[in-house]
């Protein structure tokens, strides 16, 4: 098996980089679904990654800060419910029922009940207090949608597999997770070629023959798995003239997810002494979360009111920053704009989001030693994801049906394995993508047998 990777290292969004002694995670900030019987846990131990990667679990995993309330998502669901009880005692029975429905209902029942609903419709069934609805909508930043647009099924799975079973972090940073998988792949005879971009998938009579790289190397193969952007796969690598009409129609109709704007900061101070919250911090300065996420979905960018996520690799692993210093990443969902827009707005937006962070981390800007910014164009540059999409297809009810873009395509020998596959319950997130990859491999193995 040969993997041809465009970038200098494997992992896509699940990578890390180092600047001035500070180590940052490019996009993915933690893992989920590693509990006993969790989907990612089975893959993790099947590959014996436990022998290569040490995983810690944050507790709390997420802390949600809104006006008048701070709620911590703990590793224990009971403790999380207690956090809500302290803040919203009159709503606690409704919250318990809501959480129990998400965590204790079998997947088939969830699928039947939620497939055609939005998360707002689900919230309205259980929750009365509007502030609680807003707080429960904030983690939808992980899929970049307001509750009125987000699939209830995808949102429920997000909560079950990543919010309530989240906060797992590989010591050494997220790159360590990708590197561990790569090591296992090579140990089993696989070959990896990096810094090589494929320019065409070779076909004959609607059957794959191999691929050709930009430096004109040809790699012949009976089976090809595309893990890149689906529009790149069909429109560029295959070529529009060779793509079945069904796929062209879907590509024109379907909507990608929003992108992200990230500010990477290295600070020359140990923030443990001035900021007590650990883990990942969601901060919203108002309860108008629905409006904020909807504005992004409609193409707007307003850093003065958006919800921001603050992560810190060095809070989890002190070796990821110089002694008594800290690495931070400030993240908010963003729509896609052209190069000129980001040239004019990148610095303004990064300063604005830094000012927002100072509302909860006092004088943060005084301690900055290093700062860098990734815009949606940066995400596009490294992944070629359509419009810098952070989560593949937008997780709306009409776009989650597994028959839309399944792993096996109508082109003989061509398979898909990425967050652009539709799986029936959403397609973004490391655990979901890992399961898609595993399923694709099993489909190919069955065909070979």
Secondary structure as the mmCIF struct_conf table of DSSP 4:
data_model
#
loop_
_struct_conf.conf_type_id
_struct_conf.id
_struct_conf.beg_label_comp_id
_struct_conf.beg_label_asym_id
_struct_conf.beg_label_seq_id
_struct_conf.end_label_comp_id
_struct_conf.end_label_asym_id
_struct_conf.end_label_seq_id
STRN STRN1 UNK A 2 UNK A 4
BEND BEND1 UNK A 6 UNK A 10
TURN_TY1_P TURN_TY1_P1 UNK A 12 UNK A 13
BEND BEND2 UNK A 14 UNK A 14
STRN STRN2 UNK A 16 UNK A 19
TURN_TY1_P TURN_TY1_P2 UNK A 20 UNK A 21
STRN STRN3 UNK A 22 UNK A 25
BEND BEND3 UNK A 26 UNK A 27
STRN STRN4 UNK A 31 UNK A 31
BEND BEND4 UNK A 35 UNK A 35
TURN_TY1_P TURN_TY1_P3 UNK A 36 UNK A 37
HELX_RH_AL_P HELX_RH_AL_P1 UNK A 39 UNK A 46
TURN_TY1_P TURN_TY1_P4 UNK A 47 UNK A 48
HELX_RH_3T_P HELX_RH_3T_P1 UNK A 49 UNK A 51
TURN_TY1_P TURN_TY1_P5 UNK A 52 UNK A 52
STRN STRN5 UNK A 55 UNK A 57
BEND BEND5 UNK A 59 UNK A 61
STRN STRN6 UNK A 62 UNK A 66
TURN_TY1_P TURN_TY1_P6 UNK A 67 UNK A 68
STRN STRN7 UNK A 69 UNK A 73
BEND BEND6 UNK A 75 UNK A 76
HELX_RH_AL_P HELX_RH_AL_P2 UNK A 77 UNK A 87
HELX_RH_3T_P HELX_RH_3T_P2 UNK A 89 UNK A 91
HELX_RH_AL_P HELX_RH_AL_P3 UNK A 92 UNK A 104
BEND BEND7 UNK A 105 UNK A 105
HELX_RH_AL_P HELX_RH_AL_P4 UNK A 107 UNK A 114
TURN_TY1_P TURN_TY1_P7 UNK A 115 UNK A 116
STRN STRN8 UNK A 118 UNK A 118
HELX_RH_AL_P HELX_RH_AL_P5 UNK A 119 UNK A 126
HELX_RH_AL_P HELX_RH_AL_P6 UNK A 130 UNK A 138
HELX_RH_3T_P HELX_RH_3T_P3 UNK A 139 UNK A 142
TURN_TY1_P TURN_TY1_P8 UNK A 143 UNK A 144
TURN_TY1_P TURN_TY1_P9 UNK A 147 UNK A 149
STRN STRN9 UNK A 150 UNK A 151
HELX_RH_AL_P HELX_RH_AL_P7 UNK A 152 UNK A 158
HELX_RH_PI_P HELX_RH_PI_P1 UNK A 159 UNK A 163
TURN_TY1_P TURN_TY1_P10 UNK A 164 UNK A 165
STRN STRN10 UNK A 168 UNK A 170
TURN_TY1_P TURN_TY1_P11 UNK A 171 UNK A 172
HELX_RH_AL_P HELX_RH_AL_P8 UNK A 174 UNK A 187
TURN_TY1_P TURN_TY1_P12 UNK A 188 UNK A 189
STRN STRN11 UNK A 191 UNK A 193
BEND BEND8 UNK A 195 UNK A 195
STRN STRN12 UNK A 198 UNK A 203
BEND BEND9 UNK A 204 UNK A 206
STRN STRN13 UNK A 207 UNK A 207
STRN STRN14 UNK A 208 UNK A 213
TURN_TY1_P TURN_TY1_P13 UNK A 214 UNK A 215
STRN STRN15 UNK A 218 UNK A 220
BEND BEND10 UNK A 222 UNK A 222
STRN STRN16 UNK A 224 UNK A 226
BEND BEND11 UNK A 228 UNK A 228
HELX_RH_AL_P HELX_RH_AL_P9 UNK A 230 UNK A 231
HELX_RH_PI_P HELX_RH_PI_P2 UNK A 232 UNK A 239
HELX_RH_3T_P HELX_RH_3T_P4 UNK A 240 UNK A 242
BEND BEND12 UNK A 243 UNK A 243
HELX_RH_AL_P HELX_RH_AL_P10 UNK A 245 UNK A 253
STRN STRN17 UNK A 256 UNK A 256
HELX_LH_PP_P HELX_LH_PP_P1 UNK A 257 UNK A 258
STRN STRN18 UNK A 259 UNK A 267
BEND BEND13 UNK A 268 UNK A 269
HELX_RH_3T_P HELX_RH_3T_P5 UNK A 271 UNK A 273
TURN_TY1_P TURN_TY1_P14 UNK A 274 UNK A 274
BEND BEND14 UNK A 279 UNK A 279
STRN STRN19 UNK A 280 UNK A 283
BEND BEND15 UNK A 285 UNK A 287
HELX_RH_AL_P HELX_RH_AL_P11 UNK A 289 UNK A 297
TURN_TY1_P TURN_TY1_P15 UNK A 298 UNK A 299
TURN_TY1_P TURN_TY1_P16 UNK A 303 UNK A 305
BEND BEND16 UNK A 306 UNK A 306
STRN STRN20 UNK A 308 UNK A 311
HELX_RH_AL_P HELX_RH_AL_P12 UNK A 313 UNK A 316
HELX_RH_3T_P HELX_RH_3T_P6 UNK A 318 UNK A 320
BEND BEND17 UNK A 321 UNK A 321
TURN_TY1_P TURN_TY1_P17 UNK A 323 UNK A 324
STRN STRN21 UNK A 326 UNK A 334
HELX_RH_AL_P HELX_RH_AL_P13 UNK A 339 UNK A 357
TURN_TY1_P TURN_TY1_P18 UNK A 358 UNK A 360
BEND BEND18 UNK A 361 UNK A 361
TURN_TY1_P TURN_TY1_P19 UNK A 362 UNK A 363
HELX_RH_3T_P HELX_RH_3T_P7 UNK A 364 UNK A 367
STRN STRN22 UNK A 368 UNK A 374
HELX_RH_AL_P HELX_RH_AL_P14 UNK A 376 UNK A 383
HELX_RH_3T_P HELX_RH_3T_P8 UNK A 386 UNK A 388
BEND BEND19 UNK A 390 UNK A 392
STRN STRN23 UNK A 393 UNK A 393
STRN STRN24 UNK A 396 UNK A 396
HELX_RH_3T_P HELX_RH_3T_P9 UNK A 397 UNK A 399
TURN_TY1_P TURN_TY1_P20 UNK A 402 UNK A 403
BEND BEND20 UNK A 404 UNK A 405
BEND BEND21 UNK A 407 UNK A 407
STRN STRN25 UNK A 408 UNK A 408
BEND BEND22 UNK A 410 UNK A 411
STRN STRN26 UNK A 412 UNK A 412
TURN_TY1_P TURN_TY1_P21 UNK A 413 UNK A 413
STRN STRN27 UNK A 414 UNK A 416
BEND BEND23 UNK A 418 UNK A 418
TURN_TY1_P TURN_TY1_P22 UNK A 419 UNK A 420
BEND BEND24 UNK A 421 UNK A 421
BEND BEND25 UNK A 424 UNK A 425
BEND BEND26 UNK A 429 UNK A 429
HELX_RH_AL_P HELX_RH_AL_P15 UNK A 430 UNK A 448
#
